[in-house]
């Protein structure tokens, strides 16, 4: 998807619409940052869940 948005930004720039092109690129960067933050959060949640399971198992086996 970033390639498509970059391509749209390039088309807008070639059409003489640099402000719109920069806006498109800015939105693309923001979307990528949000996606990366979500991926980091998902990894952290998975680690926490794994640790909780390990604690529960160790308590059960006691």
C-alpha positions as CSV (number, residue, x, y, z in Angstrom):
1,X,0.0,0.0,0.0
2,X,2.8,2.5,0.7
3,X,4.0,2.0,-2.9
4,X,0.6,2.9,-4.2
5,X,0.3,6.0,-2.1
6,X,3.9,7.0,-3.1
7,X,2.8,6.5,-6.7
8,X,-0.2,8.7,-6.2
9,X,2.0,11.3,-4.6
10,X,4.3,11.2,-7.7
11,X,1.3,11.6,-10.0
12,X,0.0,14.6,-8.1
13,X,3.5,16.1,-8.3
14,X,3.7,15.5,-12.0
15,X,0.3,17.2,-12.4
16,X,1.7,20.3,-10.8
17,X,0.0,19.7,-7.4
18,X,3.0,19.6,-5.0
19,X,1.0,20.6,-1.9
20,X,-1.4,17.7,-2.5
21,X,1.5,15.3,-3.1
22,X,3.1,16.3,0.1
23,X,-0.2,15.9,2.0
24,X,-0.5,12.4,0.5
25,X,3.1,11.5,1.6
26,X,2.5,13.0,5.0
27,X,-0.7,10.8,5.5
28,X,1.3,7.8,4.3
29,X,4.0,8.4,6.9
30,X,1.4,8.8,9.6
31,X,-0.3,5.6,8.6
32,X,3.0,3.7,8.6
33,X,3.8,5.1,12.0
34,X,0.4,4.0,13.4
35,X,0.8,0.5,11.8
36,X,4.3,0.1,13.3
37,X,3.1,1.2,16.7
38,X,0.3,-1.4,16.6
39,X,2.7,-4.1,15.6
40,X,5.0,-3.2,18.5
41,X,2.0,-3.2,20.8
42,X,0.8,-6.6,19.5
43,X,4.3,-8.1,20.1
44,X,4.4,-6.7,23.7
45,X,0.9,-8.1,24.4
46,X,1.9,-11.5,23.1
47,X,5.0,-11.5,25.3
48,X,3.0,-10.5,28.3
49,X,0.4,-13.3,27.6
50,X,3.2,-15.8,27.3
51,X,4.8,-14.7,30.5
52,X,1.4,-14.9,32.3
53,X,0.9,-18.5,31.0
54,X,4.4,-19.4,32.2
55,X,3.6,-18.0,35.7
56,X,0.3,-19.8,35.8
57,X,1.9,-23.1,34.8
58,X,4.7,-22.7,37.4
59,X,2.2,-21.9,40.1
60,X,0.1,-24.9,39.1
61,X,3.1,-27.2,39.1
62,X,4.3,-25.4,42.2
